[in-house]
Amino acid sequence: MHRCHAEYQLRLLMEEEFWKQKAAVRWVAEGERNTRFFQGYVRQKRAKSYIHSIEANGSPLTQEAQIRESAVAHFQTLFTSDRRSLVAPNASFFPTIPPSVDLIGLCELLSREEVRDAVFGIDPNSVSGPD
């Protein structure tokens, strides 16, 4: 019976971790087993990031199939277009590096301690993305 209870607790922790990662939230207290909260948060994020309509060639597209076809056509054109038609970047948009910046120092190898501090300084519950 004790083994079953331990297994159940482990499964609860695994489910909680899954939903925390899926919801990409860091501000929930450790140990909170409110998967309904996480599921609701994921649904809210998904609804917020859903593309309801786009404008293509001056006309709005609202059907999912139309949006998908328009996106595919756009990127096929973008990635198969003639490279000569691409516009050269305007150098004035790129900031200049001030002379006080140690450019040679940027080429030096990092020490083990610097790498270790950077890796262990990452929040284990953080995720990549715009959140």
C-alpha positions as CSV (number, residue, x, y, z in Angstrom):
1,M,0.0,0.0,0.0
2,H,2.9,2.4,0.9
3,R,4.5,1.7,-2.5
4,C,1.2,2.5,-4.3
5,H,0.9,5.8,-2.4
6,A,4.5,6.7,-3.3
7,E,3.9,5.9,-6.9
8,Y,0.7,8.0,-6.9
9,Q,2.6,11.0,-5.4
10,L,5.3,10.6,-8.1
11,R,2.7,10.6,-10.8
12,L,1.1,13.8,-9.3
13,L,4.4,15.5,-9.4
14,M,5.1,14.4,-12.9
15,E,1.6,15.7,-14.0
16,E,2.2,19.0,-12.2
17,E,5.6,19.5,-13.9
18,F,4.1,18.7,-17.3
19,W,1.4,21.4,-16.9
20,K,3.9,23.9,-15.5
21,Q,6.1,23.4,-18.5
22,K,3.1,23.6,-20.9
23,A,1.8,26.7,-19.2
24,A,5.3,28.3,-19.0
25,V,4.6,30.0,-15.7
26,R,7.2,30.6,-13.1
27,W,5.2,32.4,-10.4
28,V,3.2,29.5,-9.0
29,A,4.5,28.3,-5.7
30,E,6.3,25.0,-5.7
31,G,4.2,22.1,-4.7
32,E,0.8,23.5,-5.8
33,R,-1.1,20.7,-7.4
34,N,-3.7,22.7,-9.2
35,T,-3.6,21.2,-12.7
36,R,-7.0,22.8,-13.5
37,F,-5.2,26.2,-13.1
38,F,-2.4,25.1,-15.5
39,Q,-4.8,23.7,-18.0
40,G,-6.8,26.9,-18.0
41,Y,-3.7,28.9,-18.4
42,V,-2.6,26.8,-21.4
43,R,-6.1,27.2,-23.0
44,Q,-5.9,30.9,-22.5
45,K,-2.5,31.1,-24.0
46,R,-3.5,29.0,-27.0
47,A,-6.6,31.1,-27.6
48,K,-4.6,34.3,-27.3
49,S,-2.0,33.2,-29.8
50,Y,-4.5,31.7,-32.3
51,I,-4.6,33.5,-35.7
52,H,-8.3,34.4,-36.3
53,S,-7.7,36.2,-39.6
54,I,-5.1,37.7,-41.9
55,E,-5.0,40.0,-44.8
56,A,-3.6,38.7,-48.1
57,N,-3.5,40.8,-51.3
58,G,-5.9,43.3,-49.7
59,S,-8.6,40.9,-48.7
60,P,-9.3,39.3,-45.3
61,L,-9.0,35.6,-44.9
62,T,-10.8,34.0,-42.0
63,Q,-11.1,30.3,-42.9
64,E,-8.3,28.2,-41.3
65,A,-7.6,26.5,-44.7
66,Q,-7.3,29.8,-46.5
67,I,-4.9,31.2,-43.8
68,R,-2.8,28.0,-44.1
69,E,-2.6,28.1,-47.9
70,S,-1.8,31.8,-47.8
71,A,1.1,31.3,-45.3
72,V,2.5,28.4,-47.4
73,A,2.3,30.4,-50.6
74,H,3.9,33.4,-48.9
75,F,6.9,31.4,-47.6
76,Q,7.3,29.4,-50.8
77,T,7.6,32.7,-52.7
78,L,9.9,34.1,-50.1
79,F,12.3,31.2,-50.0
80,T,12.3,30.4,-53.7
81,S,12.5,34.0,-55.0
82,D,15.4,35.3,-57.0
83,R,18.1,36.5,-54.6
84,R,19.0,39.4,-56.9
85,S,15.6,41.0,-56.2
86,L,16.4,41.2,-52.4
87,V,17.2,44.6,-51.1
88,A,20.6,45.2,-49.6
89,P,20.5,46.1,-45.9
90,N,20.9,49.8,-45.0
91,A,24.0,50.0,-42.9
92,S,22.7,53.1,-41.0
93,F,20.2,50.8,-39.2
94,F,23.1,49.0,-37.5
95,P,24.6,50.7,-34.4
96,T,28.2,51.5,-34.4
97,I,30.4,50.0,-31.7
98,P,31.8,52.6,-29.4
99,P,35.6,52.7,-29.1
100,S,35.4,52.0,-25.4
101,V,34.3,48.4,-26.1
102,D,37.1,45.9,-25.7
103,L,36.6,43.9,-28.9
104,I,39.7,41.7,-28.3
105,G,38.2,40.7,-24.9
106,L,35.2,39.3,-26.8
107,C,37.4,36.8,-28.4
108,E,38.9,35.4,-25.2
109,L,37.8,32.0,-24.0
110,L,35.5,31.8,-21.0
111,S,36.7,30.3,-17.8
112,R,35.1,27.2,-16.3
113,E,33.8,29.3,-13.4
114,E,32.1,31.8,-15.8
115,V,30.4,28.9,-17.7
116,R,29.4,27.2,-14.5
117,D,28.0,30.4,-13.0
118,A,26.0,31.1,-16.2
119,V,24.6,27.6,-16.4
120,F,23.7,27.2,-12.7
121,G,22.3,30.8,-12.7
122,I,19.5,29.8,-15.0
123,D,16.1,29.4,-13.3
124,P,15.2,25.7,-13.7
125,N,11.6,26.5,-14.3
126,S,12.3,29.0,-17.1
127,V,11.4,28.4,-20.7
128,S,12.5,30.0,-23.9
129,G,10.0,32.3,-25.6
130,P,8.4,35.7,-25.6
131,D,6.7,35.1,-22.2
